[in-house]
Amino acid sequence: MGLFPTIPDAANPGDRTRPLADRMRPRTLDEFVGQEHLVGPGKPLRTQIERDDIGSLIFWGPPGTGKTTLAQIIARLTKAEFVEFSAVLTGIKEIKQVMADAERARQYGTRTIVFIDEIHRFNKAQQDAFLPHVEKGNIRLIGATTENPSFEIISALLSRSRVYVLKPLTEEQIVELLQRALSDEERGLGAMKLRASDDVLKKIAAYSSGDARSAYNVLEVAASLARGRDNKEVGAEISDDLVQDALQKRVLRYDKAGEEHYNLISALHKSVRNSDPDAALYWLGRMLEAGEDPLYIARRVVRMAVEDIGLADPNALSQCMAARDAVDFLGMPEGNLALAQAVVYLSVAPKSNALYTAYGEILGDVERTAAEPVPLHLRNAPTGLMKGLGYGQGYQYAHDLEDKVADMQCLPDNLRDRVYYRPTSEGLEKRIGERLEEIKRRRSRRGNSRGTSSPRKTESGA
């Protein structure tokens, strides 16, 4: 008798208390659909499995792409004991007990695969508890995560594991799985002789967002609705309206604290930057419909206005601030259109990152150069002592000059003549650039004529 529970196999395939997604779980690599880049003939993971040389693995991918199924297939093919943990329910005590059992099992020649679902939810101490047993070879660890392992899994464990990235299933692959479930009399719905058109199955596939488990769940609910509506044990039809009832609301893969959150806001920002209003609106809609905080989006849209448009169209910032206020005032869903208006405005506005680049150069100089004192002529002199020390001496009051521009150094000596802001030729910045050229000419003329007029000195104020 083994120390561990057996793999939840198809020992009782006719058990209708198990969800359809669980009953239809592939048992071999030949039954497995999707992830051809990993388990297709000659591909890396399949080669490891066939050589019985898998080591420890991390499966990273969205829900319903086969992470758990692959772990179970590996355990079955390699004849290893299979222990499944849920990172939500398991603590250090349970981990230590299983590790001790695995060490004893190894002494009897039994290999143990420990599968951890949602491994990213384990804290550092819990992940650390596996390390010595992975290093000793007491267990082969297979972790499944929907989050980027680089950020969620400790480096020591990550360095001892091979990471495989699983992709969302295509609509065609999900349709194939649904057809298999409808025809399989042993594990699926084949005994019901249900009828479903290709269009209906494609609709389920499209709405599942690459998640096979979600697609199976919708099919199972729709099948139940069809039997109830037609009052038939066999031969009922799954129609489009029944699928719509089963779906209720499309499943959008999104985690407001996870990587997909950052992926989508990145897609929105880069679509705006590339002047693509259609793509920008699409990514905005994806985020809003998935439940993203609209004020978070409003803050990021404001950032886009100053980073990618700047003074090429100063009104862009006003548009975004107005959209933020509209969202705060109207709430959702009415505020969605205000954000959409701002996003389209930004997309079609002239683009310039001159301010963004200038400020980045300034931060670099602040970090790398000495913090020289403010030149004396730029300092106010509100007291006699400060005046005596030379504060304000040599300051030229621009309003007293005919061309309103003084030939006066305003940067510290170590950054003299440094240029940060370089306006583009886009939108208003073209006029700003022309204005800067005129200022340079006036300053040059002022420098050539210095000595013919005396500068105004101030004792206080600017």
C-alpha positions in Angstrom: 0.0 0.0 0.0 1.5 3.4 -1.0 2.1 6.3 1.3 0.2 8.7 -1.0 -3.2 8.9 -2.7 -3.3 7.7 -6.3 -3.7 10.0 -9.2 -7.3 11.0 -9.7 -7.5 8.6 -12.7 -10.4 7.4 -14.8 -10.9 4.5 -12.4 -14.5 5.4 -12.3 -15.1 7.3 -15.6 -18.9 7.0 -15.3 -19.0 9.0 -12.0 -21.4 11.8 -13.0 -20.8 13.6 -9.7 -17.5 14.8 -11.1 -17.5 17.9 -13.3 -17.3 17.3 -17.1 -14.0 19.1 -17.2 -12.5 16.6 -14.7 -14.0 13.6 -16.4 -12.7 14.6 -19.8 -9.2 15.3 -18.6 -6.7 13.7 -21.0 -5.0 10.6 -19.7 -2.1 10.4 -22.3 -0.1 12.8 -24.4 -1.9 11.6 -27.5 -5.2 12.7 -26.0 -3.8 16.0 -24.9 -4.9 19.0 -27.1 -2.8 22.2 -27.4 0.7 23.1 -26.4 2.3 21.5 -29.4 5.4 23.7 -28.9 6.0 21.6 -25.7 4.5 18.2 -26.2 4.5 17.7 -30.0 6.7 15.0 -31.4 10.4 15.9 -30.7 9.5 18.9 -28.6 11.4 19.6 -25.3 8.9 18.5 -22.7 7.7 15.4 -24.5 11.3 14.4 -25.0 12.0 14.8 -21.2 8.9 12.8 -20.4 9.8 10.0 -22.9 13.3 9.8 -21.4 11.9 9.8 -17.9 14.1 12.8 -17.1 11.9 15.6 -16.2 13.5 17.0 -13.0 11.5 19.8 -11.4 9.2 21.9 -13.6 7.2 25.1 -13.4 4.2 25.4 -15.7 3.3 29.0 -16.4 0.1 29.8 -18.2 -3.5 31.1 -18.0 -6.2 29.0 -16.5 -7.6 26.0 -18.4 -4.6 25.3 -20.6 -3.6 21.9 -19.2 -1.1 22.5 -16.3 -2.6 20.1 -13.9 -3.4 17.6 -16.6 0.2 17.6 -17.8 1.5 17.0 -14.3 -0.9 14.0 -13.9 0.1 12.5 -17.3 3.8 12.9 -16.3 3.2 11.1 -13.0 1.3 8.3 -14.8 3.9 7.8 -17.5 6.8 7.9 -15.2 5.1 5.6 -12.6 5.6 8.1 -9.8 3.5 8.7 -6.8 1.5 11.9 -7.2 0.8 14.4 -4.4 -1.3 17.4 -5.2 -1.1 20.5 -3.0 -3.2 23.7 -3.2 -1.2 26.7 -2.2 -4.4 28.2 -0.9 -5.1 25.4 1.6 -1.7 24.0 2.5 0.6 25.2 5.3 4.2 24.4 6.5 3.0 21.5 8.7 1.4 19.6 5.8 4.4 20.3 3.6 6.9 18.9 6.1 4.8 15.7 6.6 4.6 15.0 2.9 8.3 15.7 2.5 9.1 13.1 5.3 6.8 10.6 3.6 8.5 11.2 0.2 12.0 10.7 1.8 10.9 7.3 3.2 9.3 6.3 -0.1 12.5 7.1 -1.9 14.3 4.6 0.3 12.0 1.9 -1.1 12.6 3.0 -4.7 9.4 5.0 -5.1 9.5 8.3 -6.8 7.3 11.2 -5.8 6.0 14.0 -7.9 4.6 16.9 -5.8 2.3 19.1 -7.8 1.5 22.5 -6.4 -1.4 24.4 -7.9 -1.1 28.2 -7.7 2.4 28.0 -6.4 2.7 31.7 -6.6 0.4 31.9 -3.6 3.0 30.1 -1.4 5.0 32.6 0.7 8.8 32.5 0.8 9.0 30.3 3.9 6.6 27.8 2.3 8.6 27.7 -0.9 11.9 27.4 1.1 10.5 24.2 2.7 10.7 22.4 -0.6 14.3 23.3 -1.4 16.3 20.7 0.5 14.0 17.9 -0.8 14.3 19.1 -4.4 18.1 19.2 -4.0 18.3 15.7 -2.4 16.0 14.3 -5.1 13.4 13.2 -2.6 10.7 14.8 -4.8 10.2 16.1 -8.3 8.4 19.4 -7.9 5.9 20.5 -10.5 4.4 24.0 -9.9 1.6 25.6 -11.8 1.1 29.3 -11.8 -0.8 31.9 -13.7 1.7 34.6 -12.6 5.1 35.4 -13.9 7.5 33.1 -12.1 10.3 35.7 -12.2 8.3 37.8 -9.7 6.4 35.2 -7.7 8.8 32.2 -7.1 12.0 32.5 -5.1 15.1 32.5 -7.1 16.6 29.4 -5.4 13.6 27.3 -6.4 13.4 28.8 -9.8 17.1 28.1 -10.5 16.4 24.4 -9.8 13.4 24.1 -12.1 12.7 24.3 -15.8 10.0 26.8 -16.7 7.6 25.9 -19.5 5.2 28.5 -20.8 1.7 27.3 -21.8 -0.4 29.2 -24.2 -4.2 29.8 -24.3 -5.9 27.2 -26.4 -7.1 28.4 -29.8 -10.8 28.4 -30.7 -10.3 25.4 -33.0 -8.7 23.4 -30.2 -11.5 24.1 -27.8 -14.1 23.2 -30.4 -12.2 19.9 -30.9 -12.4 19.3 -27.1 -16.2 20.1 -27.0 -16.9 17.8 -29.9 -15.0 15.0 -28.1 -17.1 15.6 -24.9 -20.3 15.4 -26.9 -19.4 12.1 -28.5 -17.6 10.4 -25.6 -20.2 8.0 -24.0 -17.8 6.8 -21.3 -16.6 10.0 -19.8 -18.5 12.8 -21.6 -22.0 13.6 -22.7 -22.2 11.0 -25.6 -24.9 9.0 -23.9 -27.3 12.0 -24.1 -27.0 12.2 -27.9 -27.0 15.9 -27.8 -27.0 18.0 -30.9 -25.0 21.2 -31.3 -24.1 23.1 -34.4 -20.6 24.1 -35.2 -21.6 27.8 -34.8 -22.8 27.0 -31.2 -19.6 25.3 -30.3 -17.6 28.1 -31.8 -19.5 30.6 -29.7 -18.6 28.7 -26.6 -15.0 28.5 -27.7 -14.9 32.3 -28.4 -16.3 33.2 -25.1 -14.0 30.9 -23.1 -10.9 33.1 -23.8 -8.7 30.0 -24.4 -9.8 28.3 -21.1 -10.8 24.7 -21.8 -12.2 24.2 -18.3 -14.5 27.2 -18.7 -15.7 25.9 -22.1 -16.5 22.5 -20.6 -18.4 24.1 -17.8 -20.5 26.2 -20.2 -21.2 23.0 -22.3 -22.3 21.1 -19.2 -24.7 23.8 -18.1 -26.1 24.2 -21.6 -26.6 20.5 -21.9 -28.6 20.5 -18.7 -30.7 23.4 -19.9 -31.3 21.7 -23.2 -32.6 18.5 -21.5 -34.9 20.5 -19.2 -36.3 22.7 -22.0 -36.9 19.8 -24.4 -37.9 17.4 -21.6 -35.7 14.7 -23.2 -33.1 12.4 -21.7 -31.5 12.0 -25.1 -31.5 13.9 -28.4 -31.9 17.4 -27.0 -30.5 20.3 -28.9 -28.1 22.9 -27.5 -29.2 26.1 -29.2 -27.6 29.5 -29.4 -30.0 31.0 -26.8 -29.2 28.2 -24.3 -25.5 28.9 -24.7 -26.2 32.5 -24.0 -28.0 31.7 -20.9 -25.2 29.3 -19.8 -22.6 32.0 -20.4 -24.3 34.8 -18.6 -21.2 36.9 -18.9 -18.0 36.3 -20.8 -15.1 35.0 -18.9 -12.3 37.6 -19.3 -8.9 36.4 -18.1 -7.8 39.2 -15.9 -6.1 39.7 -12.5 -6.0 43.3 -11.3 -2.9 42.5 -9.3 -1.2 40.2 -11.7 0.8 40.3 -14.9 -2.2 40.4 -17.2 -3.1 43.7 -15.6 0.2 45.2 -16.7 0.1 43.5 -20.1 -3.2 45.2 -20.9 -2.3 48.7 -19.7 0.9 48.3 -21.6 -1.0 47.5 -24.8 -3.3 50.5 -24.2 -0.4 52.9 -23.7 1.6 51.6 -26.7 -1.5 51.7 -28.9 -2.0 55.4 -28.0 1.6 56.1 -28.6 1.4 54.5 -32.0 -1.7 56.7 -32.9 -4.0 53.7 -33.2 -7.4 54.8 -31.8 -9.1 51.5 -32.6 -6.6 49.4 -30.8 -6.5 51.8 -27.9 -10.3 51.6 -27.6 -10.2 47.8 -27.7 -7.7 47.5 -24.9 -9.5 50.1 -22.9 -12.7 48.1 -23.2 -11.0 44.9 -22.3 -9.8 46.4 -19.0 -13.0 48.1 -18.1 -15.2 45.1 -18.8 -12.9 42.9 -16.8 -13.4 45.1 -13.8 -10.4 47.3 -13.7 -10.6 50.4 -11.5 -11.5 53.2 -13.9 -9.6 55.8 -11.8 -6.5 53.7 -12.2 -7.0 53.9 -16.0 -7.6 57.6 -15.7 -4.3 58.1 -13.9 -2.5 56.2 -16.5 -4.2 58.1 -19.3 -3.0 61.4 -17.7 0.5 59.9 -17.7 0.2 59.2 -21.4 -0.8 62.8 -22.0 2.4 64.2 -20.4 4.8 61.4 -21.5 3.8 61.0 -25.2 2.2 64.2 -26.2 3.4 66.9 -23.9 3.6 70.4 -25.4 2.8 69.1 -28.9 -0.8 69.5 -27.7 -1.1 71.0 -24.2 -4.9 70.5 -24.4 -4.3 66.7 -24.1 -3.7 67.0 -20.4 -6.8 69.1 -19.9 -8.9 66.5 -21.8 -7.5 63.7 -19.6 -8.1 65.6 -16.3 -11.6 66.3 -17.5 -12.1 62.6 -18.2 -10.9 61.8 -14.7 -13.3 64.3 -13.2 -16.1 62.8 -15.3 -15.4 59.3 -14.1 -15.3 60.5 -10.5 -18.6 62.5 -11.0 -20.6 60.0 -13.1 -19.2 56.7 -12.0 -19.6 53.6 -14.1 -20.7 52.7 -16.7 -21.4 56.3 -17.8 -17.8 57.3 -17.1 -16.5 54.8 -19.7 -17.3 57.1 -22.5 -15.3 59.9 -20.9 -12.2 57.6 -20.8 -12.9 56.5 -24.4 -13.0 60.2 -25.5 -9.7 60.9 -23.8 -8.0 57.8 -25.2 -9.1 58.6 -28.8 -8.0 62.3 -28.3 -4.6 61.1 -27.2 -4.3 58.6 -30.1 -4.9 61.2 -32.8 -3.0 64.0 -31.1 0.5 65.0 -32.3 3.2 63.1 -30.4 6.2 64.3 -28.6 8.3 62.8 -25.8 10.6 65.8 -25.7 9.5 66.7 -22.1 9.8 63.1 -21.0 13.3 62.8 -22.5 14.4 66.2 -21.0 13.3 65.3 -17.5 15.1 61.9 -17.8 18.3 63.7 -18.7 17.8 66.1 -15.8 17.4 63.2 -13.4 20.6 61.7 -14.8 22.5 64.9 -14.2 21.1 65.3 -10.7 22.2 61.8 -9.9 25.7 62.0 -11.5 26.9 65.6 -11.0 27.8 67.6 -8.0 24.9 69.6 -6.5 26.5 72.9 -7.0 25.0 75.9 -5.2 22.6 78.3 -6.9 24.5 81.1 -8.6 24.6 84.2 -6.4 22.9 86.4 -9.0 19.8 84.1 -9.0 19.4 84.4 -5.2 17.1 86.8 -3.4 18.7 89.3 -0.9 16.0 90.0 1.7 18.6 91.0 4.4 21.6 93.3 4.5 23.9 90.4 5.3 22.8 88.5 2.3 23.1 91.6 0.1 26.6 92.2 1.5 27.5 88.6 0.6 26.6 89.3 -3.1 23.2 87.7 -3.2 21.3 89.0 -6.3 24.3 90.9 -7.6 24.4 91.0 -11.4 20.8 89.8 -11.8 19.1 91.2 -14.9 15.4 91.8 -14.7 14.0 90.6 -18.1 10.9 92.8 -18.0 13.1 95.9 -18.0 14.9 94.9 -21.2 13.6 95.8 -24.6 13.5 92.2 -26.0 12.6 90.7 -22.6 15.6 88.3 -22.7 18.8 88.7 -20.7 22.2 87.1 -21.5 22.4 85.6 -18.1 23.5 82.1 -17.0 20.8 80.3 -15.0 22.4 76.9 -14.7 25.2 76.1 -12.3 28.7 76.3 -13.7 29.2 72.5 -14.0 26.1 72.4 -16.3 26.7 75.6 -18.2 25.1 75.6 -21.7 23.5 72.2 -21.1 20.4 71.7 -23.3 17.6 69.4 -22.1 14.4 70.4 -23.8 14.5 69.8 -27.6 11.1 70.4 -29.1 10.0 68.3 -32.0 8.3 69.6 -35.2 5.0 68.1 -34.1 1.9 70.2 -33.3 2.5 73.2 -31.1 6.1 72.2 -30.4 7.0 73.4 -33.9 6.0 76.9 -32.8 7.8 76.4 -29.5 10.9 75.5 -31.3 10.7 78.6 -33.4 10.2 80.6 -30.3 13.3 79.1 -28.7 15.3 80.0 -31.7 14.2 83.6 -31.5 15.0 83.6 -27.8 18.6 82.4 -28.6 19.0 85.2 -31.2 17.8 87.8 -28.7 20.1 86.5 -26.0 23.0 86.5 -28.5 22.2 90.2 -29.4 22.0 91.0 -25.7 25.4 89.4 -25.1 27.0 91.4 -27.9 25.6 94.7 -26.6 26.4 94.2 -22.9 28.3 97.1 -21.4 26.1 99.7 -23.0 23.4 99.4 -20.3 23.6 98.6 -16.6 21.7 95.6 -15.2 18.9 96.1 -12.6 19.8 94.7 -9.2 17.1 93.4 -6.8 17.3 93.2 -3.1 14.2 91.0 -2.6 11.6 89.2 -4.6 12.1 87.5 -7.9 
